[in-house]
């Protein structure tokens, strides 16, 4: 794997910074999971999906940060072939799961604000469980497909991955046959599906904000915005960093920048999500104080 630094002092600095970020992510997401699980007032669809998101964030950051910390601490860059395959599988699974869940959470906010009289029917307990199960299940199958496709390709261009974790585009650079085009095609199809979800999110929020601005009550508008803005900020952070990472021109692609961008989309969102969701949410803040 690519190391963040070569000198011992900078390696220890990297370890310390990542340790602080990792502990902050564990604390923030752990508190949200505990608060939602323990406070019966938070047993609603919005917080049920937030609970799932926190579990995904915990797994997401735990997949890559501890290994990177260990490599810096022990001054090594090694990762086994099977370890790399497992990292790719879990990373893609949680990455796809988070995007799917953010799309489902957008639908939840759309129904709550644009179709409030049908909310109890459309977002009942059984429907919520099915939507969450669909997000987890499709992400699992998607991850199996990507991992199997990537690691069935002959890799003979060395064993150096130009990233601090095993990332599919960097692994494909090691391919020595045209079979890597299968994975490129699969990535293109995935990008189209992701773009479809993005369009759904944008159109949903256009209708949500149109409905909110028509509300006669200022208190109602404030409450609606306080539940929608955090989700919109999280989606924007997640999508913008991903788009920059995977759609930037090849002329901007060099190891140092790729590493910084990878940190932005893989480490920053899981750490900031708990903070973003708890800043303007009075119910969640009250539950967190009790915890």
For each residue, the residues with C-beta under 8 A, 3 or more apart:
1: 67 68 71 77 78 79 161 163 164 165 166
2: 77 160 161 162 163 164 255 259
3: 6 11 71 72 77 164
4: 10 11 14 68 72 164 259
5: 10 11 13 14 72
6: 3 10 11
7: 10 11
8: 11 12 75
9: 12 13
10: 4 5 6 7 13 14
11: 3 4 5 6 7 8 14 15 72 73 75
12: 8 9 15 16 72 73
13: 5 9 10 16 17
14: 4 5 10 11 17 18 68 69 72
15: 11 12 18 19 69 72 73
16: 12 13 19 20
17: 13 14 20 21
18: 14 15 21 22 65 68 69 72 267
19: 15 16 22 23 69
20: 16 17 23 24
21: 17 18 24 25 61 65 267 271
22: 18 19 25 26 61 62 65 66 69
23: 19 20 26 27
24: 20 21 27 28 271
25: 21 22 28 29 57 58 61 270 271 274
26: 22 23 29 30 58
27: 23 24 30 31
28: 24 25 31 32 271 273 274 275 278
29: 25 26 32 33 54 55 57 58 270 273 274
30: 26 27 33 34 54 58
31: 27 28 34 35 274 288 291
32: 28 29 35 36 50 51 54 274 277 278 284 288
33: 29 30 36 37 51 54 55 58
34: 30 31 37 38 291
35: 31 32 38 39 42 284 287 288 290 291
36: 32 33 39 42 43 47 48 50 51 54 287
37: 33 34 51
38: 34 35 287 290 291
39: 35 36 42 43 287 290
40: 43
41: 283 287
42: 35 36 39 47 283 284 287
43: 36 39 40 47 48
44: 47 48
45: 48 49 108 123 128
46: 49 50 105 108 109 112 227
47: 36 42 43 44 50 51 284
48: 36 43 44 45 51 52 128 132
49: 45 46 52 53 101 104 105 108 128 132
50: 32 36 46 47 53 54 105 277
51: 32 33 36 37 47 48 54 55
52: 48 49 55 56 101 132 135 136
53: 49 50 56 57 98 101 102 105 273
54: 29 30 32 33 36 50 51 57 58 273 274
55: 29 33 51 52 58 59
56: 52 53 59 60 94 97 98 101
57: 25 29 53 54 60 61 98 269 270 273 274
58: 25 26 29 30 33 54 55 61 62 270
59: 55 56 62 63 90 94
60: 56 57 63 91 94 95 98 266 270
61: 21 22 25 57 58 64 65 266 267 270 271
62: 22 58 59 65 66
63: 59 60 87 90 91 94 165
64: 61 67 68 87 91 164 165 266 267
65: 18 21 22 61 62 68 69 267
66: 22 62 69 70
67: 1 64 70 71 79 83 87 165
68: 1 4 14 18 64 65 71 72 164 165
69: 14 15 18 19 22 65 66 72 73
70: 66 67 73 74
71: 1 3 67 68 74 75 76 77 78 79 164
72: 3 4 5 11 12 14 15 18 68 69 75
73: 11 12 15 69 70
74: 70 71
75: 8 11 71 72
76: 71
77: 1 2 3 71
78: 1 71
79: 1 67 71 83 84 87 161 166
80: 83 84
81: 84 85
82: 85 86
83: 67 79 80 86 87
84: 79 80 81 87 88 161 166 171
85: 81 82 88 89 147 151 166
86: 82 83 89 90
87: 63 64 67 79 83 84 90 91 165 166
88: 84 85 91 92 146 147 150 151 166 167 168 171
89: 85 86 92 93 143 144 147
90: 59 63 86 87 93 94 143
91: 60 63 64 87 88 94 95 165 166 167 266
92: 88 89 95 96 142 143 146 147 168
93: 89 90 96 97 139 140 142 143
94: 56 59 60 63 90 91 97 98 139
95: 60 91 92 98 99
96: 92 93 99 100 138 139 142 143
97: 56 93 94 100 101 135 136 139
98: 53 56 57 60 94 95 101 102 238 269
99: 95 96 102 103 194 197 238
100: 96 97 103 104 134 135 138 139 197
101: 49 52 53 56 97 98 104 105 132 135
102: 53 98 99 105 106 201 231 234 235 238
103: 99 100 106 107 135 197 200 201
104: 49 100 101 107 108 131 132 135
105: 46 49 50 53 101 102 108 109 231
106: 102 103 109 110 200 201 204 205 231 235
107: 103 104 110 111 131 204
108: 45 46 49 104 105 111 112 123
109: 46 105 106 112 113 204 208 227 228 231
110: 106 107 113 114 115 204 207 208
111: 107 108 114 115 118 119 122 123
112: 46 108 109 115 116 119 123 227
113: 109 110 116 208 211 212 224 228
114: 110 111 207 208 211
115: 110 111 112 118 119 122
116: 112 113 119
117:
118: 111 115 121 122
119: 111 112 115 116 122 123
120: 123 124
121: 118 124
122: 111 115 118 119 127
123: 45 108 111 112 119 120 127 128
124: 120 121 127 128
125: 128 129
126: 129 130
127: 122 123 124 130 131
128: 45 48 49 123 124 125 131 132
129: 125 126 132 133
130: 126 127 133 134
131: 104 107 127 128 134 135
132: 48 49 52 101 104 128 129 135 136
133: 129 130 136 137
134: 100 130 131 137 138
135: 52 97 100 101 103 104 131 132 138 139
136: 52 97 132 133 139 140
137: 133 134 140 141
138: 96 100 134 135 141 142
139: 93 94 96 97 100 135 136 142 143
140: 93 136 137 143 144
141: 137 138 144 145
142: 92 93 96 138 139 145 146 190
143: 89 90 92 93 96 139 140 146 147
144: 89 140 141 147 148
145: 141 142 148 149 186
146: 88 92 142 143 149 150 168 183 186 190
147: 85 88 89 92 143 144 150 151
148: 144 145 151 152
149: 145 146 152 153 182 183 186
150: 88 146 147 153 168 171 172 183
151: 85 88 147 148
152: 148 149 179
153: 149 150 172 175 177 179 180 182 183
154: 175 176 177 179
155: 159 171 174 175 176
156: 174 175 176
157: 173 174 175 176
158: 174
159: 155 174
160: 2 174
161: 1 2 79 84 166 167 170 171 174
162: 2 170 173 255 258
163: 1 2 166 167 170 255 258 259 262
164: 1 2 3 4 64 68 71 259 262
165: 1 63 64 67 68 87 91 262 266
166: 1 79 84 85 87 88 91 161 163 170 171
167: 88 91 161 163 170 171 262
168: 88 92 146 150 171 172 183 187
169: 172 173 187 246
170: 161 162 163 166 167 173 174 258
171: 84 88 150 155 161 166 167 168 174 175
172: 150 153 168 169 175 180 183 184
173: 157 162 169 170
174: 155 156 157 158 159 160 161 170 171
175: 153 154 155 156 157 171 172 179 180
176: 154 155 156 157
177: 153 154 180
178: 181
179: 152 153 154 175 182
180: 153 172 175 177 183 184
181: 178 184 185
182: 149 153 179 185 186
183: 146 149 150 153 168 172 180 186 187
184: 172 180 181 187 188
185: 181 182 188 189
186: 145 146 149 182 183 189 190
187: 168 169 183 184 190 191
188: 184 185 191 192
189: 185 186 192 193
190: 142 146 186 187 193 194
191: 187 188 194 195 246
192: 188 189 195 196
193: 189 190 196 197
194: 99 190 191 197 198
195: 191 192 198 199
196: 192 193 199 200
197: 99 100 103 193 194 200 201
198: 194 195 201 202 239
199: 195 196 202 203
200: 103 106 196 197 203 204
201: 102 103 106 197 198 204 205 235
202: 198 199 205 206
203: 199 200 206 207
204: 106 107 109 110 200 201 207 208
205: 106 201 202 208 209 228 232
206: 202 203 209 210
207: 110 114 203 204 210 211
208: 109 110 113 114 204 205 211 212 224 228
209: 205 206 212 213 228
210: 206 207 213 214
211: 113 114 207 208 214 215
212: 113 208 209 215 221 224 225 228
213: 209 210 221
214: 210 211
215: 211 212 220 221 224
216: 220
217: 220 221
218: 221 222
219: 222 223
220: 215 216 217 223 224
221: 212 213 215 217 218 224 225
222: 218 219 225 226
223: 219 220 226 227
224: 113 208 212 215 220 221 227 228
225: 212 221 222 228 229
226: 222 223 229 230 280 281 282
227: 46 109 112 223 224 230 231 281
228: 109 113 205 208 209 212 224 225 231 232
229: 225 226 232 233 280
230: 226 227 233 234 276 277 279 280 281
231: 102 105 106 109 227 228 234 235 277
232: 205 228 229 235 236
233: 229 230 236 237 276
234: 102 230 231 237 238 269 273 276 277
235: 102 106 201 231 232 238 239
236: 232 233 239 240
237: 233 234 240 241 268 269 272 276
238: 98 99 102 234 235 241 242 265 269
239: 198 235 236 242 243
240: 236 237 243 244
241: 237 238 244 245 261 264 265 268 269
242: 238 239 245 246 265
243: 239 240 246 247
244: 240 241 247 248 261 264 265
245: 241 242 248 258 261 262 264 265
246: 169 191 242 243
247: 243 244
248: 244 245 252 253 261
249: 252 253
250: 253
251:
252: 248 249 257
253: 248 249 250 257 258
254: 257 258
255: 2 162 163 258 259
256: 259 260
257: 252 253 254 260 261
258: 162 163 170 245 253 254 255 261 262
259: 2 4 163 164 255 256 262 263
260: 256 257 263 264
261: 241 244 245 248 257 258 264 265
262: 163 164 165 167 245 258 259 265 266
263: 259 260 266 267 268
264: 241 244 245 260 261 267 268
265: 238 241 242 244 245 261 262 268 269
266: 60 61 64 91 165 262 263 269 270
267: 18 21 61 64 65 263 264 270 271
268: 237 241 263 264 265 271 272
269: 57 98 234 237 238 241 265 266 272 273
270: 25 29 57 58 60 61 266 267 273
271: 21 24 25 28 61 267 268 274 275
272: 237 268 269 275 276
273: 28 29 53 54 57 234 269 270 276 277
274: 25 28 29 31 32 54 57 271 277 278
275: 28 271 272 278 279
276: 230 233 234 237 272 273 279
277: 32 50 230 231 234 273 274 281 284
278: 28 32 274 275 281 284 285 288
279: 230 275 276
280: 226 229 230
281: 226 227 230 277 278 284 285
282: 226 285 286
283: 41 42 286 287
284: 32 35 42 47 277 278 281 287 288
285: 278 281 282 288 289
286: 282 283 289 290
287: 35 36 38 39 41 42 283 284 290 291
288: 31 32 35 278 284 285 291
289: 285 286
290: 35 38 39 286 287
291: 31 34 35 38 287 288
